[in-house]
Amino acid sequence: MEVQYGVRAVSRGNHRVRCIVCGDVNRELAVDFRCTRCGELLEVEFPAWALGAVPEPAELRALWRERRTSNQPLDASGVWRFREVLPALDDWSHAITLREGNTPLYDLPRCARSAGVERLQAKHQGMNPTGSFKDTGMTCAISFARQNNYKWVACASTGNTSASMAAYAARGSMRSLVIIPDGKIAWGKLSQSLDYGALTCQLRTDFDGCVRVLNDIIRRYPIYLLNSVNPYRLEGQKTAAIELLEQLDWRVPDHVIVPGGNLGNNSALGKAFLEMKQLGVVDAIPKVSVIQAEGANPLYRTIHEKGGRELVSVEAETLATAIRIGNPASWRKSLRVLEATGGRVEQVSEAEIAVAKAEVGADGVGCEPASAVTLAGLKKLVKCGFVKPTESVVLILTGHVLKDPEYTIKFHRGDLSVPRMADHEFHAMTERQRKAPVVLDANADAVLRALEAEERQDA
Ligand code: F0G
């Protein structure tokens, strides 16, 4: 089929989309969501804000909080309850929602000690309906897909976007096409997309190769792209930052630390912090820092080797498969957020990620490997003096601990091998964090002996 699928009108409503590089207001949206003039990424903006046509900050804060007691689906969603600062649907009742958002903010006392800060908190976006932060962006973008009468939606993914998209497509009675790299998807994520009924294609390539194939597909078939180049995804993801500020009673933390993969999430959170300041909802912005795995560090290298002028693509390799991305789409947006908020970019090793993940687990919270880069990165940012021990820090945990059980079990059993480190060295380094299961005969004496041995170890 060689039909070229072209552009469609931007939804009439409270917003428009503007190119982040040439500044052109696109009156029509291309199927790949890139600027029709220069090919760069677009972002949503709200022209009425500049005219002051938005509720007073105190009114907004009260309205958003009040909705938490409502049972209306739109209010019960931790995304749509912030609809005054989101792109408006033609009909609000058409929102496809799984009651996403409203995720907990936890104290991490042990992790705080290990990182060398007085207090550390984590906003756990893994507590969303499909177990990752992707749900907040998905509810928004897929609702626009349905508004535009699409039957099919698609994404290339390292596993979480696809799980989320498949669930929301099913809820909205739409068909979904998942394009994932063969063999590099955590089991939890793959099983979700199957159960939610997606057409799941495992391609013999990596994530970046999947993106290339999908870009071809969307030009040849009427299918709505749900990767984070879609600016409506980032609008939904913004709400995690607003909700975080609300949970802190509008006291702005000094630092927010985010994992970096395709670099949509830190861009979305940064946009929200800047917008909340612009609207007067808060009077400051946190420094938003991005942490990458050493083996998948294009943003880190872009800044350190090219001063942020051009993207350094890498051949990505990391056991944190969610962020195994070498050619991130939103690198320019991400750079803008680093600059506007004064954040840093840091990279961490596989061993540092593994230790940090077990530490988040030991605080009774848990997360998937890609989320643990935040704690590993924080330790480095404290050591170099960028984060002061008395400053307030919030980690964004992006995925649930059950997403990648294979990694966790291998780690605790001592079966995990990490790149660029000898096994014996890695095992010695992680001895304190590992808790292997104990296989015993079926009698109380054997179990009590194990318990006593553990007591002696702790003493
Ligand atoms: N953490 C998790 C658990 C992720 O799944 C991802 C991205 C990231 C962090 C990085 O976020 O891409 O916005 O910088 N996962 C994507 C996916 C790419 O397909 O699920 P980002």
Boltz pocket constraint, residues with backbone or C-beta under 6 A from the ligand:
constraints:
  - pocket:
      binder: B
      contacts: [[A, 132], [A, 134], [A, 156], [A, 157], [A, 158], [A, 159], [A, 160], [A, 161], [A, 162], [A, 228], [A, 259], [A, 260], [A, 261], [A, 262], [A, 263], [A, 264], [A, 265], [A, 266], [A, 322], [A, 323], [A, 368], [A, 370], [A, 371], [A, 398], [A, 399]]
      max_distance: 6.0
